[in-house]
Amino acid sequence: MDMKPNDLLVLLTVSRSAKFTTAAATLGLNHTTISRRIAALEKALGGRVLSRASGGWELTELGAEAVRVAEQVEDAVRSLGEPGRAPDPITGVVRMTATDGFSAYVAAPAVAKLRSRHPGLSVEIVTVTRQALQQRSGLDIEVVVGEPQVHRAEAFKLGDYELGMYASKDYLAEQGTPATVEELVEHRLVYFVDSMLQVDDLDAPRRLVPTMKDGLSSTNVFVHVEATRASAGIGFLPCFMGDLHADLVRLLPETLSERLPYWMVLRPDSMRRPAVAAVVQALRDQTVAHEKALLGQRGTQPAPSQLHGKDEVDRRCVAQ
């Protein structure tokens, strides 16, 4: 077997990005060289190490075995650069997707704390609200809303979060405060674009108040928050985001609320990488640490009529 260690490292880089072009840029090579190195490795091993998938390249069983060896080679090479010091295994690039709100308020601070201890770690977060993918080439972690139905993957529940109806104080002063669900139909909804919503569990406001008409719609939850603050209508917001703003008031919390789960999905081989395992644990710890914020449990909020001038309650989230 005429196998070259460099070809193993090329395969390792391709496995982390799922694309020859990205691997080429990372290694300072061109696309043709990457293709030639992979072909040489497959010839040496006597089988395919990569197969095409919708999102790029996926490892075959033989390829996964080769990557395990490549990771050992990478660790050995790294240790040579730090004589007398054990190499930090939590290094390299971890790629994940998550919803906008989770990415900003859970993932970002969790990764920041982790990187302070492991500066060789790099995490790429793509924000998207969708169901879990069936093919996750080049992706280590997915965080989705609702229990996923996936194959060839590991999935577990991270925790719950709550959503509720919010309006700005200015909006309520001008338009009045709805006291019942029936009165909500006189107001406009700020929420996701119905025709583009890819997660069935997020259809709550249109199920709870089906006759409420859309006012402003967006695929981005940060737009929901800012539009609600700007009095565009009544927003159905994650409580951990809505409660950050003292100018927002939660409406009918006992009647209109929805509790949804965050789930994490991993490729079967992802947890073998110490860097991925560390990010997974950091996300779990951060979710648990902010459980009350995620569930909107920050004490009882005064009714809108009780909020006056300097007596206004500062409802900003203290768990950041």
N, C-alpha and C positions, 0 to 999 in steps of 0.2 A: 504494500500500500504506500504510494508516494503522496502522502498528505502533508501539506505545509501549514504550520501554525498560523501564518498570516491569513490563509484562506478561511480558517476557523473564525478568526477575529472579524473578517469581512462578513461572514454569515451572522455573527453575533450582532453586528451593527445593523444589518438588514432586518433582523428579527425584531429590533427595537423600534424601527420606523415603518416597517412593512413596505418600504419603497427603495428601489435602487438609487433614484436620484437623490433622496435625502441621505442615504448611506454614503453616496459618493461625495456629497458636500461635507459631511462630517469627517470623512477620512482623507479629504483632499485628493480624491481620484475622480475619474470620469465614469459615466454610466457604463461604457463599454468594458472598462477594466473590471468593474464590479461584476458584470455579467460573466466575464471570462473566468474570474476567480471562483464564482459559484459553480460554473460548469466544471472547472478543474476539481473542485472539492467533491462534486457529485460523481465524477469519474473515479476518484480515489476511493470513495466510500461504496461505490457500486449501486447507487440509488438516488432518487430525488430527495432533496432536503427542503425544497420549497414548492408550494403549489399556489396557483392563482386563486384569489378570492375577490369579492366585490370591492373591498377597501384596499387591496394591495396584495402582498404576499403573506402566506401563512406557512408555518413550519409543518413538515410532515413528521411522522414518528421518528424517522431517522434523523431529520433535521433537529428535532428537540433533543435527541441524544447528543448530537454534535454540539449544540449550543451549551449543554451542561459541561462538556469538556472545554469549550471555548471560554466559559466563565472562569474555569480553573486557570486557564492560560492567562486570562486578563488579570486575575488576582495575583498570579505569580509575577507577571511583568510589573504590576503596580508596586509590589513589595520591594522590587529591586531599586526603585526610585527613592525609597525611604529606609536606608540602612539603619538597623537597630530599632526600628519602630514598626509595630504591627500595622498593616494597612487598614484603613477604615472601610469595612465592607459596605457601608451605606453611602454609596456614591453612584454616579451615573444619572441617566435621565429616566424619569417615571412619567408616563403619559396617562392622563385621565380626562374624563368628561363628567360634568355634573350640571345641575340647574344653576341659573344665575344666582339665586339667593344663597344656595348652599355653597357655591364656589366662593362667594364674597365673604360670607359671615362665618362659615365653618372651615372650609378647606384652606383659604388663604392664611388665616392666623395659625392654623395647625401646621401648615407647611413652613411658615416663617419660624415658628419655635423649633421645628425639627431641623431646619437648615442652620440655625444658630449653633447647633451641636455637631452638624455634619455638613460643612461648607462645600464638600464635593458633590452634594446632591443637587439635582436640578429637576423641577417638577413643571410639566406643561399641562395647563388646565384649559380645556375647550368647553365653553359654556353652551349648553343645549338642553332643551326640554323635550324629551322623546322617550319612547320605549327602549328597552335594552336591545342592543344589536344581536343578531344571530352570528354574524361574522365580525370579529373585533381585532383584525390584523393591526399590529402596531400600537394597540391600546392595552394598557395594563389594568386600569380601574375604570369602572362606570358607576356613577351614583344616579339612581333613577327614582321617580316617584311611583309607588305601587309595586306589588310583588311581581317580579319579572318571570316570564316563561321562556327559559333559555335552555339550550343544549350545549354540551361540551363546555360548561362553565360552572363556576361555583358562585352561589348567591347567598347572602345572609342579610338580615334586617339590621339597619344601623340605629334607627329610632324613629319616633313620631314627631310631627310638627302640626300646628293648628293654623287654620286660616279663618278670617272673620271679615265682616263688613266694616269699613272705615270711611269717615268723611272728615274734611277739614272744618275747623271751627268757623272759618269765614263762610264756607258753603252752608253750614247749618244755620248760621245767623241770617243768611239771605233766603234760603230755600225752606227752612224749617226742619225740625228733627223728626224723622219717621218713628212713631211709637210702636208700630206693628209691622208684621211682614206684608200685610195688605197695602200699607202706606208706601212701601218701597217701590211699588209699581209706578208711582208718580215720579220717580227719580231715574236717572240714567246710570248704567253700570260701566265701570272701568275694569277691564279684565282682558284675558287672552282673546285673540282673533278666533272665533268659533270654528271657522272652516279650516284653520291651520293647526288646531289643537291636536296633538298626537298622543296625549295621555288621557284615557277615558276617566281616570279617577279625578281629574282636574275639572270636570264639568259641573261641579257642585253648585255654583250660583245659578246656573241656568236650570238646574234640577230643583233647587230650593225655592227659587223665585222665577218660575218659567216665563211669566209675562213681563218681567223687567227688561226694558229695551237697552241695547248697547249705546253707550255714549262715546267712549274712546277705547279702542282696542289696540293691543300690541302683543308681539311675541316675546317682549322683554319685561320681566317683573319690575325692574327699576323704573321703567316708563309708567307702569301702573301706580307705583308709589308717588312719583313726582306729579303725575296727572291728578291724582287724588288730592295731593297737597295744593295743587293749583286750582282746585274747585271744578274740575272737569266732570265730576260726578261722584258716585259712591263706589269705592274700590273694594274688591274682594282680595285681601292681601294676607300674606304670611304674617302671623302675629309678631314673629321675631324681627320683621322689618317694619311693620306699621307702628309697633310700640317704641321704636327708636325716636319717633318724632312727636314732640309735645304739642304740635299744632294739629295732630290727628286724634279723632275720637272714635273709639270702637262702638258700634251700634248693635243692640240686641244680642249681646254675647251668649245669653242663655238659649236663644232661639236659633240664631244663624251662626253656625260654626261647622267646620269640617276638619276632622283629624285624619291626616294621611301619613303613610310610612315612607321613609327613605330606605332604599335597599342598595346594597353594594354588589356589583357583579365583577368577577375576576376570571381571567383565563386560567385553566387548570395549572399551567406552569408558572404563573406570575409570582406566587408566593415563595417560589424557590429563590427568587432574588431578594437579598436582604433589604435593598432599597425599597422595593415594592411593599414588603412586609412591614417596614418601618412606617411608610406613608399610611398604609391601611390601619395600623395601630394608632397613629396620630389622629386620623379621622374619627376613629371609634372613640378615643379619649375625649376629643373636642366635642363630639356629639353628646356624650354623657355629661360632660362638664356644663353644657349649656342647655340641659334638658328643660329647665323651667322657662328659659327664654323662648325655646322652640315651641313650647306648649302654651305660651301666652300667660304664664302664671306669675304675675308680678304684683299681686295684691288687687284689691277692688278699686276700680276707677270711679271717680265721682260722675254723676250724671252731667250732661252738657250744661244744664242750667246752674250747676254748682261751680262751674269753672269761670272765675272772674279775676281779671287783672293779675295782681301779685299773688293771689291765692290759687292760681292755676297749679295743678299738680304736674311736676316734671316727670313725664313717663318715659324718659329715655332709657334704653336698655343699659344696665350696668355690667352685663356679662358680655364683653367684647373680647 
